[in-house]
């Protein structure tokens, strides 16, 4: 796999309205169920979550900042509380905007490549987002989300 590039986008159609998808994406506790690089995330201070990479066991910090009007979540990510930068965005697009039912939405993960990221690390992130958007889709389809 050769990912290359400066950004990556992964999307999936979800069987919930965009407002429900947005709430799920903005929920730090839910993040710990689908983000492979921040698995098992726990809140360490208000709005700041810490999880573990399923790949190498390293910790990362994430601050999800939601914009309910735009149905957008900016994820500020870093290896420490003081090194957070906005590198990933999640969008919940209402289904009716795209000719689908109002009870459906499109969830999109958009990532930008940090200049210090190796090709191997970037390829892993790209592959993860392809899987993560499917995990989000599956979790949103479950009644016990």
N, C-alpha and C positions, 0 to 999 in steps of 0.2 A: 504494500500500500504506500503510495507516495502522495501525501496530503498537500504539501506545499501551501502557498498562498498566505495571505495576511488575515483572512477571516473565514469563518465557516458557519453555515446555517443548516439546521435540521428541523423538520416540521412533521407533525402528525395530526390527523383529524381526531378529535376527541368527542365522546358522546355526552358532553355536558355543555351548558351555556358558558359563554366566555367569562361571565362574572364568577362562576364557580371555579373555572380553570385558573383565573387570576388569583383568587383567594388561596388556592392550593399552592400555586407557584410562589406566592409571597410569604407562605408559612415556613418559618425556619425549621420547625419540627418535621414537616413533610419533606423538606430538603434532605434530611438525613435518611429518608427512605428511597430516594431515587438518584441522588448525586454520588456517583461512584468514587469521586475524589473527596467527598465530605460525608461519608457514610456514618450513620449513627449520631448525627449532629445534635449537640446539646447546647442550650443557651448558657453562655458564660457571663454575660451582662446584658442589660436590656437591648434587644435587637441584634446582638452579636452572637453568632453560633460558631462552635468548634466541632469539626468532625475529622474522620480518619480516612485516608486513601486506602481503598481495597487493594491497590497495586503494591505499595511499598510501606504502608503503615505510618506514613508521615501525617502530621496534623495540619489542618488549614483552618483559617478563620473566614467566615462569610457574614456579611451584613446585607441581607436582602432589603432593598428600598423600593417599595411599591408605589405606583402611581395609578390609583383606581380609575381615574378619568380616562387615562390612555391605555388601561389594562396592560401595563408594562411593569416589569420588575428588573431593576438594576442590581446585579450581584457584585458587591465590592469584596474582593478576594485577596488573601495574603497569607504568608506563613507566620505573621505575628499581628497583634492588634494594631500596631503602628504602621504596617506596610500594606494596608488595603488599597486596592485600585479597582476601578470599574472595568472589568474585562468581559463580563458575560451579561446578556440581556435575555429575558424571556418575555414573549408577547402572547397574549390570548386574543385572537382575532374572532369577533363574532361571526358565526356561521352564515347569518343572513347577508353579510357583506360580500360573501363569496358564493352566493346562490345556494347555500345550504340552509337547513332548518335553524331556527333561533335556539334550539336545544342542542346545537352542536357548535364546536369551535375548532379553530386551528391553533395549536400550540407550537411556537417557534422558539428555538434556542439559537442565539447568535453569539459567537465568540470572536474576539480579536486576538491575534497572536502578539504576545509580548516579545520585544526584540531580543530578550535574553533566552527565549525558549528554544531548546534544541529541536531538530527535525523529529527525532524519536518522540520527544515529549509532546510536540504538536500533533503528530500522527495519533498518539494515544488519546489526546483530547478530542480530536475529530471522531475517532471510533467510539469513544465514550458518549459523545453527544448523540450519535446515531442510535445507541442503545438507550440512553437516558430518556430521549423523547418517547420511545416506545414504553419504557417503564412508567412515565407520566401518564401516557395514554391508558395503560392497563390499570394503574392505581385510580385514575379518575373514573374508569368504567365500573369499579367495585363500589358496592353500596356502603361499605364500612370505611371509606377513606377518611 
